[in-house]
């Protein structure tokens, strides 16, 4: 029976093929065919796996979704102290000074209290000027006293001369009363004496007033010179006191970048500073704010009192709450278009931290507000 089946389904070629072994060439062709078939199956499986929908759970983007829903706009600006005082190199009274030399200086970032010494300048020049002017003022005051004494003596002498002239005039008038008893020569001489006495008295009285005015003018000139020297002496004394500057408030010392000795930098002990230059400031870090520029398009998204989040670029882990305090109503011309305006906005910072200092770059995330409130600011 088995033999019948085998003869029915087996052809002579197949029987011969099964009976004879495969040649190496045919064996290689079968191997290549099998590898191609396997590669095709793998490619189909990979293609099917890509088309199959994935059921793995995607990573939730909660921060991004939350930010887009709660943040209206992000602004950039710089921190600034609400309460600060600029420290200027003192202006000298009564003299021209090219520069002042720093001999003592408080460290930047140090905390000071009101009345603490911030900086001291070299005061030797002012002290020498004070001593010189004091000696000159004393000498000129002696000249004034001497001129006043001389005038008192001159006035007494002139008054005595006037009294003598008055006596001579009275005597000449008495002689004229008995002129009828005198000879013609004696009578003529009496008249001459009377005229001479009158002229002398008149001349003495006129010159008396002129001498007094001339003496007072001369004394006044000496007094003006003395007073001017005295004022210069007081200015030198005041300038010496100005060489020491104390802190006007409690706060932190912050140095300004100024032009010194041919380049920009912060002052150090031994540097020279021109009078009137603001080289330092004392800031109160307990109350800080952020100034930022808002373009015209983002202005409609802001409203006064709107909540914000303040982030410091220097300290990414540090964040503060805040509110929109004010917006400058006068806009400035935009950088790229004259039709767009930029507005200065001030944001108050709630809270404090030792790292929160002025002039730090900050990012302000303005929280989304109600449309009615935002529209009120834009109007």
HUTAZI-V357586 format. One record per residue. N is the residue number from 1. RES is the residue in three letters. PHI is phi in whole degrees, -180 to 180 (999 if undefined). BURIAL is 1 if it has 24 or more other ideal C-beta (glycine too) atoms within 12 Angstrom, else 0. Layout:
BEGIN
n:N res:RES phi:PHI burial:BURIAL
n:N res:RES phi:PHI burial:BURIAL
END
This chain:
BEGIN
n:1 res:UNK phi:999 burial:0
n:2 res:UNK phi:-63 burial:0
n:3 res:UNK phi:-66 burial:0
n:4 res:UNK phi:-66 burial:0
n:5 res:UNK phi:-65 burial:0
n:6 res:UNK phi:-63 burial:0
n:7 res:UNK phi:-74 burial:0
n:8 res:UNK phi:-74 burial:0
n:9 res:UNK phi:-98 burial:0
n:10 res:UNK phi:-106 burial:0
n:11 res:UNK phi:-83 burial:0
n:12 res:UNK phi:-63 burial:0
n:13 res:UNK phi:-69 burial:0
n:14 res:UNK phi:-69 burial:0
n:15 res:UNK phi:-65 burial:0
n:16 res:UNK phi:-71 burial:0
n:17 res:UNK phi:-67 burial:0
n:18 res:UNK phi:-70 burial:0
n:19 res:UNK phi:-76 burial:0
n:20 res:UNK phi:-102 burial:0
n:21 res:UNK phi:-70 burial:0
n:22 res:UNK phi:-74 burial:0
n:23 res:UNK phi:-80 burial:0
n:24 res:UNK phi:-61 burial:0
n:25 res:UNK phi:-66 burial:0
n:26 res:UNK phi:-68 burial:0
n:27 res:UNK phi:-62 burial:0
n:28 res:UNK phi:-66 burial:0
n:29 res:UNK phi:-64 burial:0
n:30 res:UNK phi:-64 burial:0
n:31 res:UNK phi:-67 burial:0
n:32 res:UNK phi:-64 burial:0
n:33 res:UNK phi:-61 burial:0
n:34 res:UNK phi:-67 burial:0
n:35 res:UNK phi:-65 burial:0
n:36 res:UNK phi:-63 burial:0
n:37 res:UNK phi:-64 burial:0
n:38 res:UNK phi:-64 burial:0
n:39 res:UNK phi:-63 burial:0
n:40 res:UNK phi:-64 burial:0
n:41 res:UNK phi:-64 burial:0
n:42 res:UNK phi:-63 burial:0
n:43 res:UNK phi:-62 burial:0
n:44 res:UNK phi:-64 burial:0
n:45 res:UNK phi:-65 burial:0
n:46 res:UNK phi:-64 burial:0
n:47 res:UNK phi:-63 burial:0
n:48 res:UNK phi:-68 burial:0
n:49 res:UNK phi:-67 burial:0
n:50 res:UNK phi:-70 burial:0
n:51 res:UNK phi:-74 burial:0
n:52 res:UNK phi:-72 burial:0
n:53 res:UNK phi:-63 burial:0
n:54 res:UNK phi:-85 burial:0
n:55 res:UNK phi:-112 burial:0
n:56 res:UNK phi:-73 burial:0
n:57 res:UNK phi:-79 burial:0
n:58 res:UNK phi:-76 burial:0
n:59 res:UNK phi:-70 burial:0
n:60 res:UNK phi:-70 burial:0
n:61 res:UNK phi:-101 burial:0
n:62 res:UNK phi:-64 burial:0
n:63 res:UNK phi:-62 burial:0
n:64 res:UNK phi:-65 burial:0
n:65 res:UNK phi:-66 burial:0
n:66 res:UNK phi:-64 burial:0
n:67 res:UNK phi:-65 burial:0
n:68 res:UNK phi:-66 burial:0
n:69 res:UNK phi:-85 burial:0
n:70 res:UNK phi:-106 burial:0
n:71 res:UNK phi:-97 burial:1
n:72 res:UNK phi:-84 burial:1
n:73 res:UNK phi:-161 burial:1
n:74 res:UNK phi:-111 burial:1
n:75 res:UNK phi:-121 burial:1
n:76 res:UNK phi:-122 burial:1
n:77 res:UNK phi:-165 burial:1
n:78 res:UNK phi:-133 burial:1
n:79 res:UNK phi:-76 burial:1
n:80 res:UNK phi:-152 burial:1
n:81 res:UNK phi:-78 burial:1
n:82 res:UNK phi:-69 burial:1
n:83 res:UNK phi:-118 burial:0
n:84 res:UNK phi:-152 burial:1
n:85 res:UNK phi:-135 burial:1
n:86 res:UNK phi:-83 burial:0
n:87 res:UNK phi:-108 burial:1
n:88 res:UNK phi:-109 burial:1
n:89 res:UNK phi:-63 burial:1
n:90 res:UNK phi:-65 burial:1
n:91 res:UNK phi:-89 burial:0
n:92 res:UNK phi:-77 burial:1
n:93 res:UNK phi:-90 burial:0
n:94 res:UNK phi:80 burial:0
n:95 res:UNK phi:-156 burial:0
n:96 res:UNK phi:-102 burial:0
n:97 res:UNK phi:-121 burial:1
n:98 res:UNK phi:-71 burial:0
n:99 res:UNK phi:-159 burial:1
n:100 res:UNK phi:-121 burial:1
n:101 res:UNK phi:-98 burial:1
n:102 res:UNK phi:-83 burial:1
n:103 res:UNK phi:-111 burial:0
n:104 res:UNK phi:-149 burial:0
n:105 res:UNK phi:-147 burial:1
n:106 res:UNK phi:-71 burial:1
n:107 res:UNK phi:-74 burial:0
n:108 res:UNK phi:-66 burial:1
n:109 res:UNK phi:84 burial:0
n:110 res:UNK phi:-77 burial:0
n:111 res:UNK phi:-90 burial:0
n:112 res:UNK phi:-129 burial:1
n:113 res:UNK phi:-110 burial:0
n:114 res:UNK phi:-59 burial:0
n:115 res:UNK phi:99 burial:0
n:116 res:UNK phi:-71 burial:0
n:117 res:UNK phi:-74 burial:0
n:118 res:UNK phi:-97 burial:1
n:119 res:UNK phi:-154 burial:1
n:120 res:UNK phi:-128 burial:1
n:121 res:UNK phi:-107 burial:1
n:122 res:UNK phi:-66 burial:1
n:123 res:UNK phi:-109 burial:1
n:124 res:UNK phi:-63 burial:0
n:125 res:UNK phi:-63 burial:0
n:126 res:UNK phi:-69 burial:1
n:127 res:UNK phi:-67 burial:0
n:128 res:UNK phi:-63 burial:0
n:129 res:UNK phi:-64 burial:1
n:130 res:UNK phi:-64 burial:1
n:131 res:UNK phi:-65 burial:0
n:132 res:UNK phi:-63 burial:0
n:133 res:UNK phi:-70 burial:1
n:134 res:UNK phi:-66 burial:1
n:135 res:UNK phi:-64 burial:0
n:136 res:UNK phi:-66 burial:1
n:137 res:UNK phi:-66 burial:1
n:138 res:UNK phi:-65 burial:0
n:139 res:UNK phi:-65 burial:0
n:140 res:UNK phi:-69 burial:1
n:141 res:UNK phi:-66 burial:0
n:142 res:UNK phi:-64 burial:0
n:143 res:UNK phi:-64 burial:0
n:144 res:UNK phi:-64 burial:1
n:145 res:UNK phi:-63 burial:0
n:146 res:UNK phi:-66 burial:0
n:147 res:UNK phi:-67 burial:1
n:148 res:UNK phi:-66 burial:0
n:149 res:UNK phi:-66 burial:0
n:150 res:UNK phi:-64 burial:0
n:151 res:UNK phi:-67 burial:1
n:152 res:UNK phi:-63 burial:0
n:153 res:UNK phi:-67 burial:0
n:154 res:UNK phi:-65 burial:1
n:155 res:UNK phi:-66 burial:1
n:156 res:UNK phi:-64 burial:0
n:157 res:UNK phi:-63 burial:0
n:158 res:UNK phi:-65 burial:1
n:159 res:UNK phi:-66 burial:0
n:160 res:UNK phi:-65 burial:0
n:161 res:UNK phi:-62 burial:0
n:162 res:UNK phi:-64 burial:1
n:163 res:UNK phi:-61 burial:0
n:164 res:UNK phi:-65 burial:0
n:165 res:UNK phi:-66 burial:1
n:166 res:UNK phi:-65 burial:0
n:167 res:UNK phi:-64 burial:0
n:168 res:UNK phi:-64 burial:1
n:169 res:UNK phi:-65 burial:1
n:170 res:UNK phi:-63 burial:0
n:171 res:UNK phi:-66 burial:0
n:172 res:UNK phi:-67 burial:1
n:173 res:UNK phi:-67 burial:0
n:174 res:UNK phi:-66 burial:0
n:175 res:UNK phi:-66 burial:1
n:176 res:UNK phi:-70 burial:1
n:177 res:UNK phi:-69 burial:0
n:178 res:UNK phi:-112 burial:0
n:179 res:UNK phi:-67 burial:0
n:180 res:UNK phi:-69 burial:0
n:181 res:UNK phi:-92 burial:0
n:182 res:UNK phi:-97 burial:0
n:183 res:UNK phi:-72 burial:0
n:184 res:UNK phi:-63 burial:0
n:185 res:UNK phi:-66 burial:0
n:186 res:UNK phi:-67 burial:0
n:187 res:UNK phi:-67 burial:0
n:188 res:UNK phi:-65 burial:0
n:189 res:UNK phi:-66 burial:0
n:190 res:UNK phi:-64 burial:1
n:191 res:UNK phi:-65 burial:0
n:192 res:UNK phi:-63 burial:0
n:193 res:UNK phi:-63 burial:1
n:194 res:UNK phi:-65 burial:1
n:195 res:UNK phi:-63 burial:0
n:196 res:UNK phi:-66 burial:0
n:197 res:UNK phi:-66 burial:1
n:198 res:UNK phi:-63 burial:0
n:199 res:UNK phi:-64 burial:0
n:200 res:UNK phi:-63 burial:0
n:201 res:UNK phi:-65 burial:1
n:202 res:UNK phi:-62 burial:0
n:203 res:UNK phi:-66 burial:0
n:204 res:UNK phi:-64 burial:1
n:205 res:UNK phi:-67 burial:0
n:206 res:UNK phi:-67 burial:0
n:207 res:UNK phi:-70 burial:0
n:208 res:UNK phi:-60 burial:1
n:209 res:UNK phi:-65 burial:0
n:210 res:UNK phi:-65 burial:0
n:211 res:UNK phi:-64 burial:1
n:212 res:UNK phi:-66 burial:0
n:213 res:UNK phi:-64 burial:0
n:214 res:UNK phi:-66 burial:0
n:215 res:UNK phi:-67 burial:1
n:216 res:UNK phi:-64 burial:0
n:217 res:UNK phi:-66 burial:0
n:218 res:UNK phi:-64 burial:0
n:219 res:UNK phi:-66 burial:1
n:220 res:UNK phi:-64 burial:0
n:221 res:UNK phi:-62 burial:0
n:222 res:UNK phi:-64 burial:1
n:223 res:UNK phi:-67 burial:0
n:224 res:UNK phi:-64 burial:0
n:225 res:UNK phi:-63 burial:0
n:226 res:UNK phi:-64 burial:1
n:227 res:UNK phi:-65 burial:0
n:228 res:UNK phi:-65 burial:0
n:229 res:UNK phi:-65 burial:1
n:230 res:UNK phi:-66 burial:1
n:231 res:UNK phi:-64 burial:0
n:232 res:UNK phi:-63 burial:1
n:233 res:UNK phi:-63 burial:1
n:234 res:UNK phi:-66 burial:0
n:235 res:UNK phi:-62 burial:1
n:236 res:UNK phi:-64 burial:1
n:237 res:UNK phi:-67 burial:1
n:238 res:UNK phi:-65 burial:0
n:239 res:UNK phi:-62 burial:1
n:240 res:UNK phi:-63 burial:1
n:241 res:UNK phi:-71 burial:0
n:242 res:UNK phi:-72 burial:1
n:243 res:UNK phi:-70 burial:1
n:244 res:UNK phi:-118 burial:1
n:245 res:UNK phi:-110 burial:1
n:246 res:UNK phi:-111 burial:0
n:247 res:UNK phi:-72 burial:1
n:248 res:UNK phi:-79 burial:0
n:249 res:UNK phi:-143 burial:1
n:250 res:UNK phi:-79 burial:0
n:251 res:UNK phi:172 burial:1
n:252 res:UNK phi:-118 burial:1
n:253 res:UNK phi:-81 burial:1
n:254 res:UNK phi:-131 burial:1
n:255 res:UNK phi:-88 burial:1
n:256 res:UNK phi:-92 burial:1
n:257 res:UNK phi:-85 burial:0
n:258 res:UNK phi:-127 burial:1
n:259 res:UNK phi:-86 burial:0
n:260 res:UNK phi:-145 burial:1
n:261 res:UNK phi:52 burial:0
n:262 res:UNK phi:89 burial:0
n:263 res:UNK phi:-152 burial:0
n:264 res:UNK phi:-91 burial:0
n:265 res:UNK phi:178 burial:0
n:266 res:UNK phi:-94 burial:1
n:267 res:UNK phi:-73 burial:1
n:268 res:UNK phi:-137 burial:0
n:269 res:UNK phi:-62 burial:0
n:270 res:UNK phi:98 burial:0
n:271 res:UNK phi:-75 burial:1
n:272 res:UNK phi:-109 burial:1
n:273 res:UNK phi:-125 burial:1
n:274 res:UNK phi:-76 burial:1
n:275 res:UNK phi:-59 burial:1
n:276 res:UNK phi:89 burial:0
n:277 res:UNK phi:-86 burial:1
n:278 res:UNK phi:-85 burial:1
n:279 res:UNK phi:-103 burial:1
n:280 res:UNK phi:-154 burial:1
n:281 res:UNK phi:-147 burial:1
n:282 res:UNK phi:-112 burial:1
n:283 res:UNK phi:-116 burial:1
n:284 res:UNK phi:-100 burial:1
n:285 res:UNK phi:-77 burial:1
n:286 res:UNK phi:-73 burial:0
n:287 res:UNK phi:-129 burial:0
n:288 res:UNK phi:-121 burial:1
n:289 res:UNK phi:-148 burial:1
n:290 res:UNK phi:-123 burial:1
n:291 res:UNK phi:-103 burial:1
n:292 res:UNK phi:-139 burial:1
n:293 res:UNK phi:-99 burial:1
n:294 res:UNK phi:-118 burial:1
n:295 res:UNK phi:-79 burial:1
n:296 res:UNK phi:-63 burial:0
n:297 res:UNK phi:-69 burial:0
n:298 res:UNK phi:-80 burial:1
n:299 res:UNK phi:-63 burial:1
n:300 res:UNK phi:-68 burial:1
n:301 res:UNK phi:-92 burial:1
n:302 res:UNK phi:-109 burial:1
n:303 res:UNK phi:-148 burial:1
n:304 res:UNK phi:-60 burial:0
n:305 res:UNK phi:85 burial:0
n:306 res:UNK phi:-68 burial:1
n:307 res:UNK phi:-74 burial:1
n:308 res:UNK phi:-138 burial:1
n:309 res:UNK phi:-118 burial:1
n:310 res:UNK phi:-107 burial:1
n:311 res:UNK phi:-120 burial:1
n:312 res:UNK phi:-100 burial:1
n:313 res:UNK phi:-64 burial:0
n:314 res:UNK phi:-74 burial:0
n:315 res:UNK phi:-132 burial:0
n:316 res:UNK phi:-62 burial:0
n:317 res:UNK phi:-83 burial:0
n:318 res:UNK phi:-104 burial:0
n:319 res:UNK phi:-140 burial:0
n:320 res:UNK phi:-133 burial:1
n:321 res:UNK phi:-83 burial:0
n:322 res:UNK phi:-173 burial:1
n:323 res:UNK phi:-142 burial:1
n:324 res:UNK phi:-76 burial:1
n:325 res:UNK phi:-88 burial:1
n:326 res:UNK phi:-161 burial:1
n:327 res:UNK phi:-133 burial:1
n:328 res:UNK phi:-66 burial:0
n:329 res:UNK phi:-71 burial:0
n:330 res:UNK phi:-96 burial:0
n:331 res:UNK phi:-85 burial:0
n:332 res:UNK phi:-112 burial:0
n:333 res:UNK phi:-64 burial:0
n:334 res:UNK phi:-70 burial:0
n:335 res:UNK phi:-76 burial:0
n:336 res:UNK phi:-111 burial:0
n:337 res:UNK phi:-150 burial:0
n:338 res:UNK phi:-76 burial:0
n:339 res:UNK phi:-83 burial:0
n:340 res:UNK phi:-97 burial:0
n:341 res:UNK phi:-118 burial:1
n:342 res:UNK phi:-113 burial:1
n:343 res:UNK phi:-122 burial:1
n:344 res:UNK phi:-87 burial:1
n:345 res:UNK phi:-119 burial:1
n:346 res:UNK phi:-118 burial:1
n:347 res:UNK phi:-116 burial:1
n:348 res:UNK phi:-79 burial:1
n:349 res:UNK phi:-105 burial:1
n:350 res:UNK phi:-95 burial:0
n:351 res:UNK phi:98 burial:0
n:352 res:UNK phi:-149 burial:1
n:353 res:UNK phi:-160 burial:0
n:354 res:UNK phi:-57 burial:0
n:355 res:UNK phi:-83 burial:0
n:356 res:UNK phi:-80 burial:1
n:357 res:UNK phi:-128 burial:1
n:358 res:UNK phi:-69 burial:1
n:359 res:UNK phi:64 burial:1
n:360 res:UNK phi:-98 burial:1
n:361 res:UNK phi:-68 burial:0
n:362 res:UNK phi:-136 burial:1
n:363 res:UNK phi:-111 burial:1
n:364 res:UNK phi:-114 burial:1
n:365 res:UNK phi:-95 burial:1
n:366 res:UNK phi:-82 burial:1
n:367 res:UNK phi:-71 burial:1
n:368 res:UNK phi:-64 burial:1
n:369 res:UNK phi:-111 burial:1
n:370 res:UNK phi:-64 burial:0
n:371 res:UNK phi:-64 burial:0
n:372 res:UNK phi:-68 burial:0
n:373 res:UNK phi:-68 burial:0
n:374 res:UNK phi:-65 burial:1
n:375 res:UNK phi:-66 burial:0
n:376 res:UNK phi:-65 burial:0
n:377 res:UNK phi:-72 burial:1
n:378 res:UNK phi:-66 burial:0
n:379 res:UNK phi:-75 burial:0
END
